[in-house]
Amino acid sequence: MAICTMLFSIWTDKLLSFKDKFKVGKFWDHQGSRSTVKTPQSGMNGSAELWSDQVIESIEAIEYLGTTELSDDEITEGGKINEA
């Protein structure tokens, strides 16, 4: 499982495909101790990073969680996401 952040204007842009939106998103991998399906891109949890096209194309489901005004560093440190 991973969390992705992007500018709200990108998320709501109807002219962009999901792939194009996620190409500019920052991802934080959250791999459980028993996860064997996918390996984290960086090898550790909590890193804000861009994903390759191949990894973006392997996304199986998306759930909108809400918005945040926190920076990447604040999210990495455990900030809260506002509920939608």
Backbone torsions as a table, in degrees:
resi	resn	phi	psi	omega
1	MET	NA	148.1	178.5
2	ALA	-144.3	157.7	173.0
3	ILE	-113.0	138.3	179.7
4	CYS	-123.2	136.1	174.1
5	THR	-118.7	147.9	175.6
6	MET	-156.4	166.1	176.1
7	LEU	-61.0	139.9	-179.3
8	PHE	-59.6	-34.7	179.3
9	SER	-64.0	-31.6	176.2
10	ILE	-72.8	-45.6	-179.2
11	TRP	-57.4	-38.3	-175.6
12	THR	-92.3	-1.2	-179.6
13	ASP	-72.5	109.8	-176.9
14	LYS	-73.1	-11.8	179.3
15	LEU	-84.0	-15.9	-179.3
16	LEU	-93.9	139.6	174.1
17	SER	-75.8	163.6	175.8
18	PHE	-57.8	-41.4	-179.7
19	LYS	-59.2	-45.3	179.6
20	ASP	-64.5	-37.5	177.7
21	LYS	-63.6	-46.8	-176.5
22	PHE	-73.3	-19.4	177.0
23	LYS	-66.1	-25.6	178.8
24	VAL	-101.6	-5.6	-179.8
25	GLY	-74.8	154.6	173.9
26	LYS	-102.5	133.5	-175.5
27	PHE	-112.9	142.4	171.5
28	TRP	-120.2	113.0	176.9
29	ASP	-74.8	139.3	174.7
30	HIS	-131.8	90.2	-177.3
31	GLN	-97.1	125.2	175.5
32	GLY	-72.3	164.6	-177.8
33	SER	-64.2	-21.2	-178.8
34	ARG	-103.3	7.7	-176.0
35	SER	-70.9	125.8	176.9
36	THR	-127.2	-3.0	-175.7
37	VAL	-74.7	-50.0	-179.2
38	LYS	-133.3	150.6	175.9
39	THR	-100.5	144.1	178.4
40	PRO	-61.4	144.5	-179.9
41	GLN	-59.3	-42.3	-174.6
42	SER	-95.8	-9.6	-177.3
43	GLY	86.0	0.6	178.2
44	MET	-146.4	156.9	177.8
45	ASN	-78.0	154.2	169.5
46	GLY	82.3	21.1	179.1
47	SER	-104.8	126.7	176.2
48	ALA	-80.3	116.3	-177.5
49	GLU	-149.1	161.2	174.7
50	LEU	-86.7	147.6	178.3
51	TRP	-106.2	151.9	177.7
52	SER	-73.8	162.7	176.9
53	ASP	-55.5	-42.0	-177.7
54	GLN	-60.8	-42.7	-179.7
55	VAL	-71.4	-40.7	177.5
56	ILE	-60.1	-41.6	-180.0
57	GLU	-67.1	-17.8	179.1
58	SER	-88.4	-0.6	178.1
59	ILE	-61.3	128.9	-176.1
60	GLU	-100.4	-24.3	-178.8
61	ALA	-156.6	153.4	179.3
62	ILE	-132.3	135.3	174.2
63	GLU	-132.0	120.9	178.7
64	TYR	-71.9	124.1	-177.4
65	LEU	-101.5	-26.9	-179.0
66	GLY	141.8	-161.0	-178.5
67	THR	-120.4	161.0	176.6
68	THR	-145.0	152.4	173.8
69	GLU	-110.4	9.4	-178.6
70	LEU	-79.0	150.7	174.9
71	SER	-76.8	168.1	176.3
72	ASP	-56.1	-43.2	-179.9
73	ASP	-62.7	-42.1	179.5
74	GLU	-65.3	-38.3	177.6
75	ILE	-64.8	-44.8	179.7
76	THR	-59.6	-34.1	-179.3
77	GLU	-80.8	-3.1	174.3
78	GLY	104.4	29.9	177.1
79	GLY	-67.1	171.4	-178.1
80	LYS	-100.2	148.3	174.7
81	ILE	-100.1	133.7	178.0
82	ASN	-70.2	138.7	177.9
83	GLU	-72.7	145.1	-179.9
84	ALA	-71.4	NA	NA
